[in-house]
Amino acid sequence: MIFSNVEVQKEYLIPETLPEGPYGSPRGKYSLVRNKSGPWQKGQRCYSAFNYENKGDHEDIPRLDPGAHKP
């Protein structure tokens, strides 16, 4: 049996809602705030609101927006 949803869950990371802490928190005041606390594993990536949800459905289809594919 293949557990593809578990495998995908390990590869795609959900960004933290407030990585810099609550409003007024000193966290990140003198150092950069990171979106991941552990080392990156092979194949891991963050979800983004600016990407296709199902990349497999959109492979090899160019975007129709002018200037979307600049060399």
N, CA, C and O atoms as a MOPAC input file, in Angstrom:
PM7 MOZYME 1SCF
protein

 N      0.84500 1    -1.17600 1     0.00000 1
 C      0.00000 1     0.00000 1     0.00000 1
 C      0.89400 1     1.24400 1     0.00000 1
 O      1.89200 1     1.29700 1     0.71800 1
 N      0.53800 1     2.21200 1    -0.78600 1
 C      1.32000 1     3.44300 1    -0.90400 1
 C      0.62400 1     4.54900 1    -0.12500 1
 O     -0.57500 1     4.77900 1    -0.28500 1
 N      1.38400 1     5.22500 1     0.71300 1
 C      0.85300 1     6.34100 1     1.49500 1
 C      1.37400 1     7.63900 1     0.90700 1
 O      2.22800 1     8.29600 1     1.50200 1
 N      0.86700 1     8.01000 1    -0.25400 1
 C      1.39500 1     9.17700 1    -0.95400 1
 C      1.12600 1    10.47000 1    -0.20200 1
 O      1.95500 1    11.37900 1    -0.24300 1
 N     -0.01100 1    10.58100 1     0.48800 1
 C     -0.28900 1    11.82400 1     1.19900 1
 C      0.68900 1    12.04900 1     2.34500 1
 O      1.01800 1    13.19600 1     2.65100 1
 N      1.16400 1    10.98000 1     2.98700 1
 C      2.16200 1    11.10900 1     4.05000 1
 C      3.50300 1    11.51100 1     3.45300 1
 O      4.21500 1    12.33400 1     4.02700 1
 N      3.84900 1    10.94200 1     2.31300 1
 C      5.10800 1    11.28800 1     1.66200 1
 C      5.10900 1    12.74400 1     1.21900 1
 O      6.11500 1    13.43500 1     1.38000 1
 N      4.01500 1    13.21400 1     0.67100 1
 C      3.91200 1    14.60700 1     0.24500 1
 C      3.96100 1    15.53500 1     1.44700 1
 O      4.54700 1    16.61500 1     1.37400 1
 N      3.35500 1    15.12800 1     2.54400 1
 C      3.36200 1    15.94400 1     3.75600 1
 C      4.78500 1    16.14500 1     4.26800 1
 O      5.09700 1    17.20000 1     4.81900 1
 N      5.64600 1    15.15400 1     4.09500 1
 C      7.04000 1    15.28600 1     4.51900 1
 C      7.81900 1    16.20900 1     3.59600 1
 O      8.76500 1    16.86300 1     4.03600 1
 N      7.43900 1    16.27600 1     2.32000 1
 C      8.17400 1    17.08800 1     1.35100 1
 C      7.74100 1    18.54500 1     1.35600 1
 O      8.58100 1    19.43800 1     1.23800 1
 N      6.44700 1    18.80000 1     1.49100 1
 C      5.94200 1    20.17200 1     1.45800 1
 C      5.78400 1    20.69700 1     2.87700 1
 O      5.13200 1    20.06500 1     3.70800 1
 N      6.36900 1    21.82900 1     3.15100 1
 C      6.32000 1    22.42300 1     4.47400 1
 C      5.35100 1    23.58900 1     4.48400 1
 O      5.30100 1    24.37300 1     3.53600 1
 N      4.58800 1    23.70100 1     5.54600 1
 C      3.65100 1    24.80500 1     5.69800 1
 C      4.37000 1    25.92300 1     6.43700 1
 O      4.90700 1    25.69000 1     7.52000 1
 N      4.39500 1    27.12900 1     5.88200 1
 C      5.09500 1    28.22400 1     6.56600 1
 C      4.39600 1    28.59900 1     7.86500 1
 O      3.17800 1    28.47600 1     7.99700 1
 N      5.19800 1    29.06000 1     8.82100 1
 C      4.63600 1    29.49600 1    10.09500 1
 C      3.79000 1    30.74200 1     9.88800 1
 O      4.08100 1    31.56100 1     9.01600 1
 N      2.74500 1    30.88300 1    10.69000 1
 C      1.87100 1    32.04100 1    10.58400 1
 C      2.58600 1    33.30200 1    11.04300 1
 O      2.54400 1    34.32700 1    10.36100 1
 N      3.23300 1    33.23200 1    12.17800 1
 C      3.97200 1    34.37500 1    12.71500 1
 C      5.39200 1    33.92900 1    13.07900 1
 O      5.66900 1    33.72300 1    14.26100 1
 N      6.29900 1    33.77200 1    12.11100 1
 C      7.64400 1    33.28800 1    12.43400 1
 C      8.44000 1    34.25000 1    13.30500 1
 O      9.39100 1    33.83600 1    13.96800 1
 N      8.06800 1    35.52000 1    13.31300 1
 C      8.80800 1    36.49000 1    14.12600 1
 C      8.22200 1    36.62400 1    15.52100 1
 O      8.71300 1    37.43200 1    16.31000 1
 N      7.19100 1    35.85900 1    15.84900 1
 C      6.59900 1    35.89600 1    17.17800 1
 C      5.44700 1    36.87300 1    17.25100 1
 O      5.09200 1    37.49100 1    16.24700 1
 N      4.85000 1    37.02300 1    18.44000 1
 C      3.74100 1    37.95100 1    18.59500 1
 C      4.19100 1    39.39600 1    18.44200 1
 O      5.38500 1    39.69300 1    18.49900 1
 N      3.24200 1    40.28200 1    18.25000 1
 C      3.54200 1    41.70100 1    18.05700 1
 C      4.34600 1    42.23300 1    19.23900 1
 O      3.97200 1    42.03000 1    20.39400 1
 N      5.44800 1    42.91200 1    18.94600 1
 C      6.29600 1    43.48600 1    19.98500 1
 C      7.30700 1    42.52000 1    20.55900 1
 O      8.04700 1    42.88100 1    21.47400 1
 N      7.35900 1    41.30400 1    20.04900 1
 C      8.28900 1    40.30500 1    20.56200 1
 C      9.71800 1    40.65900 1    20.16200 1
 O      9.94700 1    41.09900 1    19.03500 1
 N     10.68800 1    40.47400 1    21.06800 1
 C     12.08000 1    40.77300 1    20.71800 1
 C     12.71500 1    39.72200 1    19.81100 1
 O     13.83900 1    39.90900 1    19.34700 1
 N     12.00800 1    38.61700 1    19.55100 1
 C     12.56000 1    37.56600 1    18.70000 1
 C     12.78600 1    38.11100 1    17.29900 1
 O     11.87400 1    38.68200 1    16.70100 1
 N     13.97900 1    37.94300 1    16.77600 1
 C     14.30300 1    38.41300 1    15.43700 1
 C     14.67400 1    39.87900 1    15.36900 1
 O     14.82200 1    40.42900 1    14.27800 1
 N     14.82700 1    40.51700 1    16.50900 1
 C     15.15500 1    41.94000 1    16.50700 1
 C     16.58000 1    42.17800 1    16.02500 1
 O     16.84900 1    43.14600 1    15.31300 1
 N     17.49000 1    41.29400 1    16.41500 1
 C     18.90000 1    41.46800 1    16.06100 1
 C     19.42800 1    40.37400 1    15.13400 1
 O     20.59200 1    40.41100 1    14.73400 1
 N     18.59800 1    39.42000 1    14.79800 1
 C     19.01900 1    38.35400 1    13.88700 1
 C     17.88500 1    38.07100 1    12.90600 1
 O     16.72900 1    38.41000 1    13.15900 1
 N     18.22800 1    37.45400 1    11.79900 1
 C     17.22600 1    37.12900 1    10.78900 1
 C     16.27900 1    36.05000 1    11.30100 1
 O     16.69400 1    35.14600 1    12.02600 1
 N     15.03100 1    36.14500 1    10.92800 1
 C     14.03700 1    35.14000 1    11.28900 1
 C     14.03300 1    34.08000 1    10.19900 1
 O     13.93200 1    34.40000 1     9.01500 1
 N     14.14300 1    32.82600 1    10.59600 1
 C     14.13400 1    31.72200 1     9.63600 1
 C     12.77000 1    31.05600 1     9.64700 1
 O     12.06100 1    31.07500 1    10.65300 1
 N     12.41600 1    30.47300 1     8.52400 1
 C     11.11300 1    29.81200 1     8.44700 1
 C     11.19700 1    28.31500 1     8.70300 1
 O     10.19800 1    27.60700 1     8.57300 1
 N     12.38400 1    27.82300 1     9.06700 1
 C     12.56300 1    26.39400 1     9.31900 1
 C     13.62100 1    26.22600 1    10.39400 1
 O     14.69200 1    26.82500 1    10.30600 1
 N     13.33700 1    25.42000 1    11.40500 1
 C     14.26700 1    25.27600 1    12.52200 1
 C     15.27800 1    24.15500 1    12.30700 1
 O     16.37900 1    24.21900 1    12.85400 1
 N     14.93800 1    23.13700 1    11.53000 1
 C     15.84200 1    22.01800 1    11.29900 1
 C     16.49900 1    22.10300 1     9.93500 1
 O     16.18500 1    22.99200 1     9.14400 1
 N     17.41300 1    21.17900 1     9.65500 1
 C     18.06500 1    21.18200 1     8.34000 1
 C     17.09800 1    20.74000 1     7.24200 1
 O     16.14900 1    19.99700 1     7.49100 1
 N     17.35600 1    21.20900 1     6.03400 1
 C     16.51700 1    20.84300 1     4.89400 1
 C     16.80500 1    19.40300 1     4.49300 1
 O     17.96200 1    18.98600 1     4.43500 1
 N     15.75100 1    18.65100 1     4.21900 1
 C     15.86200 1    17.29600 1     3.70900 1
 C     15.75600 1    17.34800 1     2.18700 1
 O     15.23500 1    18.31300 1     1.62800 1
 N     16.24600 1    16.31600 1     1.52900 1
 C     16.17500 1    16.26400 1     0.07400 1
 C     14.71600 1    16.24300 1    -0.37400 1
 O     13.93000 1    15.42300 1     0.10200 1
 N     14.35400 1    17.14000 1    -1.28500 1
 C     13.00500 1    17.19800 1    -1.83300 1
 C     12.04500 1    18.08500 1    -1.06500 1
 O     10.91300 1    18.27400 1    -1.51000 1
 N     12.45200 1    18.63900 1     0.07400 1
 C     11.55200 1    19.49900 1     0.84000 1
 C     11.44100 1    20.87000 1     0.21000 1
 O     12.40900 1    21.38500 1    -0.34900 1
 N     10.25600 1    21.46400 1     0.29700 1
 C     10.00800 1    22.81100 1    -0.20000 1
 C      8.79600 1    23.37800 1     0.51500 1
 O      8.00600 1    22.63800 1     1.10300 1
 N      8.65600 1    24.66500 1     0.46200 1
 C      7.54400 1    25.33900 1     1.13900 1
 C      6.37400 1    25.50800 1     0.18200 1
 O      6.55600 1    25.69200 1    -1.02100 1
 N      5.19100 1    25.44200 1     0.73100 1
 C      4.01500 1    25.80500 1    -0.04800 1
 C      4.05300 1    27.29700 1    -0.32800 1
 O      4.55600 1    28.06700 1     0.49000 1
 N      3.53800 1    27.70800 1    -1.45200 1
 C      3.47700 1    29.11600 1    -1.80000 1
 C      2.11300 1    29.41400 1    -2.41600 1
 O      1.56100 1    28.59800 1    -3.15400 1
 N      1.59000 1    30.56900 1    -2.10900 1
 C      0.31100 1    30.97500 1    -2.68200 1
 C      0.45100 1    31.38500 1    -4.14200 1
 O     -0.54800 1    31.61400 1    -4.82300 1
 N      1.68200 1    31.47700 1    -4.62300 1
 C      1.92400 1    31.96000 1    -5.97600 1
 C      2.31600 1    30.84900 1    -6.93600 1
 O      2.78900 1    31.13300 1    -8.03600 1
 N      2.13600 1    29.60500 1    -6.55500 1
 C      2.42600 1    28.46000 1    -7.40600 1
 C      1.14100 1    27.71200 1    -7.72400 1
 O      0.11000 1    27.92100 1    -7.08500 1
 N      1.21900 1    26.83600 1    -8.72400 1
 C      0.08900 1    25.96800 1    -9.02500 1
 C     -0.08900 1    24.96600 1    -7.89400 1
 O      0.89200 1    24.48800 1    -7.32500 1
 N     -1.32600 1    24.64800 1    -7.57000 1
 C     -1.57800 1    23.66900 1    -6.51400 1
 C     -1.17800 1    22.27000 1    -6.97100 1
 O     -0.51400 1    21.53800 1    -6.23800 1
 N     -1.58000 1    21.90700 1    -8.17500 1
 C     -1.24400 1    20.59700 1    -8.73400 1
 C     -0.29200 1    20.81200 1    -9.90200 1
 O     -0.72500 1    21.00600 1   -11.03800 1
 N      0.99600 1    20.77700 1    -9.61900 1
 C      1.98500 1    21.07700 1   -10.64900 1
 C      1.94400 1    20.07600 1   -11.79700 1
 O      2.24500 1    20.43100 1   -12.93700 1
 N      1.57600 1    18.83600 1   -11.51400 1
 C      1.51200 1    17.82800 1   -12.55400 1
 C      0.48100 1    18.13900 1   -13.62600 1
 O      0.63400 1    17.72100 1   -14.77400 1
 N     -0.56700 1    18.86900 1   -13.26400 1
 C     -1.60600 1    19.22000 1   -14.23200 1
 C     -1.18900 1    20.36000 1   -15.15100 1
 O     -1.83200 1    20.60100 1   -16.17200 1
 N     -0.12100 1    21.05900 1   -14.79700 1
 C      0.26400 1    22.25200 1   -15.54200 1
 C      1.64600 1    22.14200 1   -16.17800 1
 O      2.20900 1    23.15000 1   -16.60300 1
 N      2.19300 1    20.94600 1   -16.24800 1
 C      3.52200 1    20.77300 1   -16.81900 1
 C      3.50700 1    21.07700 1   -18.31200 1
 O      2.58400 1    20.70000 1   -19.03300 1
 N      4.53500 1    21.75700 1   -18.74800 1
 C      4.75700 1    22.09000 1   -20.16300 1
 C      3.64600 1    22.95100 1   -20.76200 1
 O      3.46900 1    22.95700 1   -21.98000 1
 N      2.90600 1    23.66600 1   -19.94500 1
 C      1.89800 1    24.59800 1   -20.44100 1
 C      2.37000 1    26.00200 1   -20.08600 1
 O      2.42200 1    26.35000 1   -18.90600 1
 N      2.71700 1    26.81700 1   -21.08200 1
 C      3.21300 1    28.16300 1   -20.76100 1
 C      2.10200 1    29.06200 1   -20.23500 1
 O      0.93300 1    28.89400 1   -20.58200 1
 N      2.47800 1    30.00200 1   -19.40900 1
 C      1.52100 1    30.98300 1   -18.90000 1
 C      1.16900 1    31.96100 1   -20.00900 1
 O      1.99800 1    32.27200 1   -20.86400 1
 N     -0.05700 1    32.43700 1   -19.98900 1
 C     -0.53000 1    33.33400 1   -21.03700 1
 C     -0.32100 1    34.80000 1   -20.69000 1
 O     -0.53600 1    35.66700 1   -21.53800 1
 N      0.09200 1    35.09600 1   -19.46800 1
 C      0.32300 1    36.47100 1   -19.04300 1
 C      1.56100 1    37.02000 1   -19.75000 1
 O      2.61200 1    36.38100 1   -19.70200 1
 N      1.47600 1    38.18700 1   -20.40700 1
 C      2.64300 1    38.73700 1   -21.09500 1
 C      3.78100 1    39.00900 1   -20.11300 1
 O      3.57400 1    39.58200 1   -19.04300 1
 N      4.96400 1    38.59600 1   -20.48900 1
 C      6.13800 1    38.82100 1   -19.65500 1
 C      6.30600 1    37.82400 1   -18.53200 1
 O      7.16700 1    38.01800 1   -17.67300 1
 N      5.50300 1    36.74300 1   -18.50300 1
 C      5.59900 1    35.76400 1   -17.42400 1
 C      6.84900 1    34.90600 1   -17.54800 1
 O      7.39500 1    34.45900 1   -16.53900 1
 N      7.30500 1    34.67200 1   -18.75900 1
 C      8.48000 1    33.82600 1   -18.97800 1
 C      9.60400 1    34.65700 1   -19.57500 1
 O      9.88700 1    34.57500 1   -20.77000 1
 N     10.22800 1    35.44300 1   -18.74500 1
 C     11.36200 1    36.24000 1   -19.22300 1
 C     12.61800 1    35.38000 1   -19.21600 1
 O     12.85200 1    34.63100 1   -18.26700 1
 N     13.42800 1    35.48200 1   -20.26400 1
 C     14.65100 1    34.66000 1   -20.32300 1
 C     15.69200 1    35.09800 1   -19.32000 1
 O     16.76900 1    34.50600 1   -19.24900 1

